[in-house]
Amino acid sequence: MPIEQNIELFEASGFSMWPFVRCGDKLIIEQAAAEVLRPGDIVLYEASRQKVCHRLIRKVKRNGTYILYMRGDNSFAAPEAVSQEQLVGKACALIRRDRTYNLVCWRARGIKYFILIVAPFLSRFVALVVPIYKILRSKV
């Protein structure tokens, strides 16, 4: 939903970005060119006629155009290649329960880099622990 000419409000659904972005959270998306994006940024792009919000893992410049590699924080899949034409913008703020969090300050940048490094290991750990927890819980 456009708020201003270069700002859009996006409501998260699903669990691909959990726990950083939760279902029902709102993201303020600002138009951004591929050149200004950094690994760790949360990016909104169009895929299969729907908008998807995932984390930028890396970007590669080929023949004068960027290819963006995106993945959800809670995903086991390989990063998805996205062309710069699919790019809508970059998340600059997160709104959760009427509280707004700045995603472009220096502290948020540090958290984004930390998540970028830890997320693949965390999702694999959760995938191992949850079934074991369910088995133990059912026996009690």
Secondary structure, DSSP 4 states (H G I P E B T S, - for coil): -EEETTEEEEE--SSTTTTTS-TT-EEEEE---GGG--TT-EEEEEETTEEEEEEEEEEEEETTEEEEEEE-TT--SPPEEEEGGGEEEEEEEEEETTEEEESSSHHHHHHHHHHHHHHHHHHHHHHHHHHHHHHHHHH-
